[in-house]
Amino acid sequence: MLGAVFHKFHLVDRSPWPLLAAISAGIITLGGVLYMHFFRSGFFFLSTGIISLILVLSVWWRDVIREATYQGHHTAQVQRGLRIGVVLFIVSEVLFFLAFFWAFFHSSLSPTVEIGSTWPPVGILAFSPFEVPLLNTIILLSSGATITLAHYFLLLNNRSLALMSFAGTVGLAILFTMLQAFEYFEAPFSISEGIYGSTFFMATGFHGFHVIIGTIFITVSLFRFLFHHFTPAYHFGFEAAAWYWHFVDVVWLFLYICVYFWGNFI
């Protein structure tokens, strides 16, 4: 074509999804504020914003999958940029959890007189690190092994073993979430019980939220694998999910060692 410029980068088409996603996020913010201040319309706005955001993200990611899988827009240079983007995103998540660990160590290494000058504070019955937390550690580390096996079998183009590894990872992730929910249900303290409750539930709760996001990420990759979107040569979508899941594994190791184990025996 006369005057056409050929290059290895992908210039995305005009899309309404970023604007609609921003509007949905704004509705969620408005609804959240109204709901927490007990306005009648708060729950309506909050639920409407969440549903609309899920729908917008679904069609937005659908377009990205089409660009990558069927239209061939994700060249080697584009993939390099995407990899850098995922790495920077994970780095930002590391800094996010660093804030919670900072709060935990700030309070546990120098407990104030208001909490009894001891850690865990007086009146707090902490979880035993050798029960559900240890079981969850084994489960999450096992899921890290199964997703690594899924990547390995995908590279070998062994679809049956890769599918089993995919399914095993999703199953272990769901089991981890169920056990953490059980742990929260049986917790002898709440998030409102001082610095211990707030740091514990904020750190482990946000990790649990990341586990749920990672489970969705891997489940989507599983369905894409079933639809033959991935090949041994191109499977960046799955690689991003695997990197994210290994990040979740590492954060949990620090949580288990610092919050559950070390935090109980200071």
C-alpha positions in Angstrom: 0.0 0.0 0.0 1.4 3.4 -1.0 2.4 5.5 1.9 1.9 2.7 4.5 4.4 2.4 7.3 5.5 -1.1 8.3 7.0 -1.6 11.7 7.1 -4.2 14.4 5.0 -2.4 17.0 1.2 -2.6 17.5 -0.8 0.6 17.3 -4.1 -0.3 18.9 -7.4 0.6 17.3 -9.7 3.1 18.9 -11.7 1.5 21.7 -14.4 2.6 24.1 -13.4 0.2 26.8 -10.8 2.4 28.7 -13.4 5.2 29.1 -16.1 2.8 30.1 -13.8 1.1 32.6 -12.9 4.5 34.1 -16.6 5.3 34.4 -17.3 1.9 36.1 -14.5 2.5 38.5 -15.9 5.9 39.4 -19.3 4.3 40.0 -17.7 1.7 42.3 -16.0 4.5 44.3 -19.2 6.5 44.6 -21.1 3.4 45.6 -18.5 2.3 48.1 -18.6 5.7 49.8 -22.4 5.8 49.9 -22.6 2.2 51.1 -20.1 2.7 54.0 -22.1 5.8 55.1 -25.3 3.8 55.1 -27.1 5.5 52.2 -29.9 3.4 50.7 -28.6 3.8 47.1 -25.0 2.8 48.1 -25.4 -0.9 47.5 -27.1 -0.3 44.2 -24.3 1.9 42.9 -21.6 -0.4 44.2 -23.0 -3.5 42.7 -23.8 -1.8 39.4 -20.3 -0.5 39.2 -18.7 -3.9 39.9 -21.0 -5.7 37.4 -20.3 -3.1 34.7 -16.5 -3.2 35.3 -16.5 -7.0 35.0 -18.4 -6.8 31.7 -16.2 -4.1 30.3 -13.0 -5.9 31.3 -14.3 -9.1 29.8 -14.9 -7.6 26.3 -11.6 -5.6 26.6 -9.6 -8.7 27.3 -11.5 -10.5 24.6 -10.2 -7.9 22.1 -6.7 -8.3 23.4 -6.9 -12.1 23.0 -8.2 -11.6 19.4 -5.3 -9.3 18.7 -2.8 -11.7 20.0 -4.2 -15.1 18.8 -5.9 -14.4 15.6 -4.6 -11.1 14.2 -1.0 -11.6 14.9 -0.4 -8.2 16.4 1.8 -9.4 19.3 5.2 -9.5 17.5 8.4 -10.3 19.3 8.9 -6.6 20.1 5.4 -6.2 21.4 5.8 -9.3 23.6 9.0 -7.8 25.0 7.1 -4.7 26.0 4.4 -6.8 27.6 6.9 -8.8 29.6 8.5 -5.6 30.9 5.0 -4.4 31.8 4.2 -7.6 33.8 7.5 -7.4 35.6 6.9 -3.8 36.6 3.4 -4.6 37.7 4.7 -7.4 40.0 7.3 -5.0 41.3 4.5 -2.6 42.2 2.7 -5.4 44.0 5.9 -6.2 46.0 5.9 -2.6 47.2 2.2 -2.9 48.0 2.8 -5.8 50.4 6.0 -4.2 51.7 3.8 -1.6 53.4 1.9 -4.3 55.3 5.2 -6.0 56.4 6.5 -2.6 57.4 3.5 -2.1 59.7 3.8 -5.6 61.1 7.5 -5.3 62.0 7.1 -1.7 63.2 4.6 -2.9 65.8 6.0 -6.3 66.6 9.7 -5.4 67.1 8.8 -2.6 69.5 5.4 -3.3 71.0 4.1 -0.4 73.0 2.8 -0.4 76.5 -0.8 0.0 75.2 -0.7 -3.5 73.9 1.1 -4.9 76.9 4.7 -4.4 75.6 4.5 -7.9 74.1 3.7 -9.5 70.8 1.2 -10.9 70.1 -0.6 -8.3 72.2 -2.1 -9.2 75.5 -5.5 -10.9 75.0 -4.8 -12.1 71.4 -4.8 -15.8 70.8 -2.8 -16.2 67.7 -3.1 -19.1 65.2 -0.8 -22.0 65.5 1.6 -22.0 62.6 1.6 -25.8 62.5 -2.1 -26.3 61.7 -4.0 -24.7 58.8 -1.3 -22.2 58.0 1.3 -25.0 57.4 -1.2 -27.0 55.4 -1.9 -23.9 53.2 1.8 -23.4 52.8 2.2 -27.0 51.4 -0.9 -26.5 49.2 0.3 -23.2 47.7 3.9 -24.5 47.1 2.4 -27.6 45.5 0.4 -25.3 43.2 3.6 -23.5 42.2 5.1 -26.9 41.3 2.0 -27.9 39.2 2.0 -24.6 37.2 5.7 -25.0 36.5 4.9 -28.5 35.2 2.1 -27.1 33.1 4.6 -24.8 31.5 7.1 -27.6 31.0 4.6 -29.9 29.3 3.3 -27.0 27.2 6.8 -26.5 25.9 6.9 -30.2 25.1 3.5 -29.9 23.4 2.2 -32.7 25.7 -1.4 -31.5 25.9 -2.7 -34.2 28.2 -0.2 -33.7 31.0 -0.3 -30.0 30.6 -4.1 -30.1 31.1 -3.7 -32.2 34.2 -1.2 -29.8 35.6 -3.5 -26.8 34.8 -6.4 -28.5 36.5 -4.3 -29.4 39.5 -3.1 -25.8 39.9 -6.7 -24.5 39.8 -7.9 -27.2 42.3 -5.1 -26.5 44.8 -5.8 -22.7 44.5 -9.5 -23.2 45.3 -8.6 -25.5 48.2 -6.2 -22.8 49.6 -9.0 -20.2 49.4 -11.5 -22.5 51.1 -9.0 -23.2 54.0 -8.2 -19.6 54.4 -12.0 -18.8 54.6 -12.3 -21.5 57.2 -9.4 -20.0 59.2 -11.1 -16.6 59.1 -14.4 -18.0 60.2 -12.7 -19.7 63.2 -10.4 -16.7 64.1 -10.5 -15.9 67.8 -9.9 -12.2 67.0 -11.2 -9.7 64.4 -9.7 -6.9 62.2 -10.9 -4.3 64.7 -8.9 -5.8 67.7 -5.9 -3.5 67.7 -2.8 -3.5 65.6 -2.4 -7.3 65.5 -5.9 -7.8 64.0 -5.5 -5.0 61.5 -2.0 -6.1 60.3 -2.9 -9.8 60.2 -6.2 -9.4 58.2 -4.9 -6.7 55.9 -1.8 -8.7 54.9 -3.4 -12.2 54.7 -6.7 -10.8 53.3 -5.0 -8.9 50.5 -2.9 -12.0 49.8 -6.1 -14.1 49.6 -7.6 -11.5 47.2 -4.5 -11.9 45.0 -4.9 -15.7 45.2 -8.5 -15.3 43.9 -7.3 -13.0 41.0 -4.5 -15.5 40.2 -6.9 -18.4 40.2 -9.1 -16.5 37.7 -6.0 -15.7 35.6 -5.0 -19.4 35.5 -8.5 -20.5 34.8 -8.7 -18.2 31.8 -5.4 -19.6 30.7 -6.8 -23.1 31.1 -9.7 -22.3 28.8 -7.4 -20.6 26.3 -5.3 -23.7 26.3 -8.3 -25.9 25.6 -9.2 -23.6 22.6 -5.6 -24.0 21.3 -4.6 -20.4 21.8 -1.2 -21.4 23.2 1.6 -23.1 21.3 5.1 -24.1 22.5 6.4 -21.0 20.7 3.8 -18.5 21.8 2.1 -18.6 25.2 2.8 -15.2 26.8 -0.7 -15.1 28.4 0.1 -18.2 30.3 3.6 -17.1 31.2 2.2 -13.9 32.8 -0.2 -16.0 34.8 2.6 -18.2 36.0 4.8 -15.3 37.0 2.0 -13.8 38.9 1.3 -17.1 40.7 4.9 -17.5 41.7 4.8 -14.0 43.1 1.7 -15.1 45.2 3.7 -18.1 46.4 6.7 -16.0 47.5 4.5 -13.5 49.4 2.8 -16.3 51.2 6.1 -17.8 52.3 7.1 -14.4 53.8 3.6 -14.2 55.5 3.9 -17.7 56.9 7.5 -17.2 58.2 7.0 -13.7 59.5 3.4 -13.4 60.6 2.4 -16.9 61.5 5.7 -18.5 62.7 8.1 -15.8 63.8 5.3 -13.5 65.0 4.1 -16.1 67.5 7.5 -16.8 69.1 9.0 -13.4 69.6 
